[in-house]
Amino acid sequence: MKTSYLEYYKLILDKVSFDSEIWEKEYKKALSILTAEEAFVLKNWAYNKYFKSKRNLGIKSERRHNGISLKSLKSSKAV
C-alpha cells in the first residue's frame, strides 16, 4: 500500500509534536513539498489538531500555533 505525502507528513508531525522547533521545521518542509490542495488540507488538519484543541506541543510557558511560538498576550502590570 502506497502512502501519500500528505498522510506521510501528518504521521511525521504527530511523531515530532513533542518538540515545537522540529515540528515547525517539518511543517514548513511539508508545505514546500505538497501541492497547493494538499497544503490546504494539511493546514486545516494542523489547525484543528494543534491549535483548536489548545494542545501545547511540549512547551508550557508559551502558547503555540501549528508549532510556531506565539508571544503571550498578557501585558505587564504597571507598578
Backbone as JSON, one array per atom type, in Angstrom:
{
  "sequence": "MKTSYLEYYKLILDKVSFDSEIWEKEYKKALSILTAEEAFVLKNWAYNKYFKSKRNLGIKSERRHNGISLKSLKSSKAV",
  "N": [[0.83, -1.18, 0.0], [0.58, 2.16, -0.86], [1.59, 5.21, 0.58], [0.4, 8.51, 0.7], [2.05, 11.7, 0.29], [0.85, 13.62, 1.86], [-0.45, 12.15, 3.93], [1.82, 10.96, 4.95], [3.28, 13.19, 5.97], [1.48, 14.06, 7.91], [1.7, 11.95, 9.7], [4.42, 12.19, 10.4], [4.39, 14.75, 11.62], [2.75, 14.25, 13.82], [4.43, 12.5, 15.21], [6.63, 14.1, 15.89], [5.62, 16.0, 17.55], [6.31, 16.51, 20.17], [8.38, 18.31, 20.25], [8.55, 21.6, 19.53], [10.22, 23.07, 17.79], [11.29, 21.22, 15.97], [8.88, 20.33, 14.96], [7.89, 22.64, 13.67], [9.84, 22.95, 11.66], [9.48, 20.58, 10.16], [6.84, 20.98, 9.39], [6.98, 23.28, 7.76], [8.62, 22.24, 5.75], [6.93, 20.27, 4.73], [4.86, 21.86, 3.67], [6.23, 23.05, 1.58], [6.69, 20.94, -0.13], [4.26, 19.66, -0.69], [1.34, 19.69, -2.85], [-0.71, 22.56, -3.72], [-3.37, 22.08, -2.99], [-3.1, 19.89, -1.23], [-1.51, 21.09, 0.7], [-3.3, 22.95, 1.73], [-5.17, 21.22, 2.92], [-3.49, 20.05, 4.84], [-2.86, 22.31, 6.42], [-5.38, 22.91, 7.51], [-5.83, 20.53, 8.92], [-3.71, 20.63, 10.79], [-4.38, 22.98, 12.16], [-6.84, 22.26, 13.35], [-6.03, 20.1, 14.92], [-3.83, 20.94, 16.54], [-4.05, 23.65, 17.27], [-6.76, 24.44, 17.65], [-7.57, 22.58, 19.55], [-6.04, 23.45, 21.56], [-3.63, 22.3, 22.2], [-0.39, 21.91, 23.55], [2.16, 21.27, 22.57], [4.39, 20.55, 24.07], [5.71, 22.74, 25.27], [5.35, 24.66, 28.06], [5.37, 27.33, 28.87], [4.76, 29.05, 26.81], [2.32, 29.99, 24.35], [1.18, 28.03, 21.56], [0.92, 27.73, 18.02], [0.33, 25.71, 15.45], [2.89, 24.73, 15.82], [4.42, 26.98, 15.93], [5.76, 29.48, 17.89], [3.85, 31.68, 19.84], [3.87, 34.83, 21.23], [3.03, 35.6, 24.57], [-0.06, 37.16, 25.27], [-0.54, 38.57, 27.5], [-0.22, 41.56, 29.22], [2.36, 43.41, 30.91], [2.04, 44.14, 34.34], [1.49, 47.38, 35.6], [3.55, 49.02, 37.89]],
  "CA": [[0.0, 0.0, 0.0], [1.37, 3.38, -1.01], [1.14, 6.32, 1.41], [0.56, 9.82, 0.06], [2.9, 12.63, 1.03], [0.01, 14.27, 2.86], [-0.58, 11.24, 5.07], [3.18, 10.79, 5.48], [3.62, 14.35, 6.79], [0.62, 14.03, 9.11], [2.32, 10.99, 10.6], [5.67, 12.8, 10.89], [4.06, 15.84, 12.54], [2.29, 13.63, 15.07], [5.56, 11.89, 15.91], [7.57, 15.11, 16.4], [4.86, 17.04, 18.26], [6.92, 16.75, 21.47], [9.36, 19.38, 20.12], [7.96, 22.59, 18.63], [11.16, 23.5, 16.75], [11.3, 20.17, 14.94], [7.54, 20.34, 14.36], [7.83, 23.78, 12.75], [10.72, 22.64, 10.53], [8.81, 19.57, 9.33], [5.62, 21.59, 8.84], [7.39, 24.13, 6.64], [9.1, 21.36, 4.68], [5.75, 19.64, 4.14], [4.16, 22.85, 2.86], [7.0, 23.32, 0.36], [6.68, 19.76, -0.99], [2.9, 19.28, -1.06], [0.62, 20.53, -3.81], [-1.49, 23.6, -3.05], [-4.56, 21.46, -2.4], [-2.66, 19.09, -0.09], [-1.05, 22.03, 1.72], [-4.52, 23.48, 2.34], [-5.7, 20.17, 3.8], [-2.57, 19.93, 5.97], [-3.04, 23.48, 7.28], [-6.63, 22.72, 8.25], [-5.6, 19.42, 9.85], [-2.85, 21.12, 11.86], [-5.16, 23.95, 12.95], [-7.82, 21.52, 14.15], [-5.38, 19.18, 15.86], [-2.86, 21.54, 17.44], [-4.42, 24.97, 17.77], [-8.14, 24.44, 18.11], [-7.64, 21.77, 20.77], [-5.15, 24.12, 22.51], [-2.53, 21.42, 22.57], [0.75, 22.77, 23.87], [3.38, 20.85, 21.88], [5.52, 20.33, 24.96], [6.24, 23.93, 25.92], [4.3, 25.14, 28.95], [5.43, 28.76, 29.14], [4.34, 29.84, 25.65], [1.23, 29.44, 23.56], [1.68, 27.53, 20.28], [0.0, 27.58, 16.9], [0.97, 24.96, 14.38], [4.3, 24.57, 16.12], [5.11, 28.26, 15.91], [5.56, 30.14, 19.17], [3.16, 32.96, 19.87], [4.17, 35.51, 22.49], [1.88, 35.75, 25.46], [-0.75, 38.43, 25.08], [-0.67, 39.24, 28.79], [0.65, 42.74, 29.34], [2.98, 43.53, 32.23], [1.3, 45.02, 35.25], [2.19, 48.61, 35.97], [3.87, 49.03, 39.33]],
  "C": [[0.88, 1.25, 0.0], [0.75, 4.5, -0.16], [1.39, 7.62, 0.68], [1.48, 10.69, 0.91], [2.1, 13.32, 2.13], [-0.11, 13.4, 4.1], [0.78, 11.01, 5.75], [3.53, 11.95, 6.41], [2.71, 14.48, 8.0], [1.23, 13.09, 10.15], [3.59, 11.57, 11.22], [5.35, 13.89, 11.92], [3.52, 15.32, 13.87], [3.47, 13.11, 15.88], [6.53, 12.91, 16.5], [6.86, 16.2, 17.21], [5.41, 17.33, 19.65], [7.9, 17.92, 21.44], [8.87, 20.39, 19.09], [8.91, 23.05, 17.52], [11.23, 22.48, 15.61], [9.97, 20.17, 14.2], [7.44, 21.45, 13.32], [8.66, 23.52, 11.49], [10.04, 21.64, 9.58], [7.55, 20.12, 8.68], [5.95, 22.46, 7.63], [7.88, 23.3, 5.46], [7.92, 20.71, 3.96], [5.02, 20.62, 3.22], [4.9, 23.14, 1.56], [6.94, 22.16, -0.63], [5.28, 19.44, -1.51], [2.33, 20.2, -2.13], [-0.19, 21.55, -3.03], [-2.72, 23.02, -2.35], [-4.19, 20.65, -1.16], [-2.19, 19.99, 1.05], [-2.24, 22.64, 2.46], [-5.11, 22.48, 3.32], [-4.82, 20.02, 5.03], [-2.71, 21.09, 6.94], [-4.29, 23.34, 8.13], [-6.49, 21.61, 9.29], [-4.79, 19.9, 11.05], [-3.6, 22.1, 12.76], [-6.11, 23.21, 13.89], [-7.17, 20.66, 15.22], [-4.55, 19.89, 16.91], [-3.26, 22.9, 17.98], [-5.81, 24.96, 18.38], [-8.29, 23.66, 19.41], [-6.75, 22.35, 21.87], [-4.06, 23.2, 23.03], [-1.26, 22.25, 22.66], [2.04, 22.42, 23.16], [4.6, 20.84, 22.78], [6.1, 21.55, 25.64], [5.12, 24.54, 26.75], [4.26, 26.65, 29.08], [4.94, 29.62, 27.98], [3.16, 29.17, 24.97], [1.79, 29.04, 22.2], [0.56, 27.5, 19.25], [0.77, 26.91, 15.78], [2.48, 24.85, 14.57], [5.09, 25.85, 16.15], [4.77, 29.0, 17.2], [4.83, 31.46, 18.98], [3.45, 33.59, 21.23], [2.88, 35.63, 23.3], [1.26, 37.12, 25.26], [-0.95, 39.18, 26.39], [0.3, 40.42, 28.85], [1.22, 42.78, 30.76], [2.14, 44.48, 33.06], [2.13, 46.23, 35.6], [2.39, 48.62, 37.47], [3.71, 50.41, 39.87]]
}
